[in-house]
Amino acid sequence: MYIHIGGAYSVSDAYIVGIFDFDGTTAKRSATVSFLRQAEKENRVEVISPDLPRSFIVTLDRTYYSPISAATLRRRMKRDHLARQEHSWLKSEPVSDETDEEPIARKVKK
Protein backbone atom coordinates (compact mmCIF):
# COMPACT_ATOMS: atom_id res chain seq x y z
CA MET A 1 0.00 0.00 0.00
CA TYR A 2 1.05 3.58 -0.48
CA ILE A 3 1.53 6.01 2.39
CA HIS A 4 0.90 9.71 1.74
CA ILE A 5 4.04 11.50 2.94
CA GLY A 6 3.10 15.08 2.08
CA GLY A 7 2.42 17.29 -0.89
CA ALA A 8 1.67 15.18 -3.92
CA TYR A 9 3.87 12.26 -2.84
CA SER A 10 2.99 8.74 -1.78
CA VAL A 11 5.52 5.99 -1.09
CA SER A 12 5.01 2.23 -1.16
CA ASP A 13 5.29 0.93 2.39
CA ALA A 14 7.08 -2.15 1.05
CA TYR A 15 10.12 0.00 0.24
CA ILE A 16 10.27 2.15 3.37
CA VAL A 17 13.42 1.45 5.37
CA GLY A 18 12.65 3.94 8.12
CA ILE A 19 10.80 7.08 9.15
CA PHE A 20 12.76 9.49 11.32
CA ASP A 21 12.13 12.69 13.25
CA PHE A 22 14.16 15.40 11.54
CA ASP A 23 15.01 17.56 14.57
CA GLY A 24 15.61 14.84 17.12
CA THR A 25 17.78 12.73 14.86
CA THR A 26 19.89 15.26 13.01
CA ALA A 27 20.70 17.40 16.05
CA LYS A 28 22.33 14.57 17.99
CA ARG A 29 23.92 12.19 15.53
CA SER A 30 26.73 13.11 13.21
CA ALA A 31 26.31 9.79 11.36
CA THR A 32 22.77 10.78 10.42
CA VAL A 33 23.90 14.21 9.25
CA SER A 34 26.65 12.54 7.18
CA PHE A 35 24.12 10.14 5.65
CA LEU A 36 21.78 12.99 4.68
CA ARG A 37 24.62 15.09 3.24
CA GLN A 38 25.85 12.15 1.17
CA ALA A 39 22.33 11.48 -0.10
CA GLU A 40 22.03 15.14 -1.12
CA LYS A 41 25.38 15.01 -2.95
CA GLU A 42 24.20 11.94 -4.86
CA ASN A 43 20.86 13.63 -5.73
CA ARG A 44 18.91 11.01 -3.81
CA VAL A 45 16.94 13.51 -1.70
CA GLU A 46 13.46 14.65 -2.63
CA VAL A 47 12.20 17.76 -0.86
CA ILE A 48 8.43 17.37 -0.80
CA SER A 49 7.43 20.83 0.37
CA PRO A 50 8.94 24.29 0.79
CA ASP A 51 7.77 24.09 4.42
CA LEU A 52 10.26 23.19 7.13
CA PRO A 53 10.78 19.39 7.09
CA ARG A 54 9.59 17.61 10.22
CA SER A 55 10.65 14.10 9.22
CA PHE A 56 12.59 12.18 6.62
CA ILE A 57 11.67 8.89 5.04
CA VAL A 58 14.42 6.56 3.86
CA THR A 59 13.47 4.17 1.06
CA LEU A 60 15.56 1.72 -0.92
CA ASP A 61 16.63 4.36 -3.44
CA ARG A 62 15.76 7.83 -2.09
CA THR A 63 15.30 9.95 1.01
CA TYR A 64 12.24 12.20 1.26
CA TYR A 65 12.05 15.32 3.44
CA SER A 66 8.46 15.60 4.65
CA PRO A 67 6.53 18.39 6.38
CA ILE A 68 4.50 15.70 8.19
CA SER A 69 5.71 14.50 11.59
CA ALA A 70 7.29 11.07 11.94
CA ALA A 71 4.62 10.11 14.50
CA THR A 72 1.81 10.89 12.04
CA LEU A 73 3.49 8.92 9.26
CA ARG A 74 4.00 5.93 11.57
CA ARG A 75 0.30 6.07 12.56
CA ARG A 76 -0.65 6.00 8.88
CA MET A 77 1.53 2.96 8.30
CA LYS A 78 0.10 1.20 11.35
CA ARG A 79 -3.48 2.01 10.30
CA ASP A 80 -2.87 0.65 6.80
CA HIS A 81 -1.14 -2.45 8.17
CA LEU A 82 -4.12 -3.17 10.44
CA ALA A 83 -6.53 -2.66 7.53
CA ARG A 84 -4.57 -5.21 5.51
CA GLN A 85 -4.76 -7.73 8.33
CA GLU A 86 -8.53 -7.29 8.58
CA HIS A 87 -9.03 -7.69 4.84
CA SER A 88 -6.94 -10.54 3.54
CA TRP A 89 -7.63 -9.54 -0.06
CA LEU A 90 -5.58 -6.37 0.57
CA LYS A 91 -2.42 -8.27 1.50
CA SER A 92 0.35 -7.37 -0.87
CA GLU A 93 2.33 -9.95 -2.76
CA PRO A 94 6.13 -9.93 -2.69
CA VAL A 95 7.61 -7.64 -5.32
CA SER A 96 9.27 -9.53 -8.16
CA ASP A 97 12.24 -8.54 -10.29
CA GLU A 98 10.00 -8.24 -13.33
CA THR A 99 9.39 -4.91 -15.04
CA ASP A 100 5.71 -4.77 -14.07
CA GLU A 101 6.39 -4.17 -10.38
CA GLU A 102 4.88 -1.16 -8.65
CA PRO A 103 6.98 1.99 -8.38
CA ILE A 104 8.61 2.84 -5.05
CA ALA A 105 7.05 6.29 -5.02
CA ARG A 106 4.67 8.22 -7.14
CA LYS A 107 3.83 11.86 -7.46
CA VAL A 108 0.16 12.59 -7.91
CA LYS A 109 -0.59 15.37 -10.36
CA LYS A 110 -3.26 17.79 -9.21
C-alpha positions, 0 to 999 in steps of 0.5 A: 500500500502507499503512504501519503508523505506530504504534498503530492507524494505517496511511497510504497510501504514495502520500500520504506526502510525507516521514518525518522524525526528530523530535529531529534535525529539530526541534532544529535547524531553526526552519522545521520547528518553525514548520511543525509549530506551524502544522499544530497550530494548523490541527488537522492533527496526529494524535498516534498514541500517548501515548508520546514521538514519535520521528518525524513523517510528513507526508502531503498533508493531515495530519502524524502524530506516531509513536512509531516511528523514522523509520529503521524506517518507511523500512525498512517503505516500502522493504520494501513497495516491493520486494515490489511490484516482485517481484509486478507484480499488487501495483503500485498504480494512480494515484489518480483524482479520483473518490469511490471512491479509497482513503483517505489514512489509516485507523485500525484498530479493535481 
